[in-house]
């Protein structure tokens, strides 16, 4: 049996539904590591040994007293993931992994996008903090004939959290778009305000419109890196086309054998 390594931690989620979800994605021997252990075990070789790798983590943050502090990953973790990608062995990233490791610039360059909890810089351009919106009902529309979208309906309903943040469409292969919901400031809330204790607020926050991509393939050195924005909670975990897309992505990024 081929092996699947799942990394989580740094962001809350419902553990039992998520465990059921990751065991529904195919005939894998699943190892699930949670930070900080995940960082240590990857540095020791866990990611290089796994056939498939799934990031569902948002590491590198400490939230306390209305503030957020960030740190980079340990050099051993960076080296292990880099060696995997240099060898042409890919990975899948879900949902809040787009925010993880705010201080690891290469990670976001590879992903082709970044969710910012605080104002930052995206490819030389100053960016405000990103936006979030829970429980958005939208239509996920397949944008490309691709191994990740194989067997999916042309469109399917999803109710999930969406992000307003920079995505470099010119650097990725678009796979799935969110239709029926505008990716503009007035439809989202400020992540920076939420960190400061003011949830569901836009006060003092501006943000330019952004891409409606919720699924794409990027390139991480010599390897495919697929990002799917699905994954805020149990309703999404249980959505059959979402499960199919994630299963397809794991099969594809692991070499498809």
Secondary structure, DSSP 4 states (H G I P E B T S, - for coil): -EEEEEEEESS---HHHHHHHHTTSSSEEEEEEETTHHHHHHHTTHHHH-SEEEEEE--SEEEETTEEEE-PPPHHHHHHHHHHHHTT--EEEEGGGGTS-TT-HHHHHHHTEE--SS-EEETTEEE---EEEEEEEEEEEE-S--GGGTT--SEEEEEEEEEE-EE-GGGSEEEEEEESS--SGGGSEEHHHHHTT-TT--TT--------EEEEEEEETTEEEEEE---SSHHHHT-HHHHHHHHHHHHHHTT--
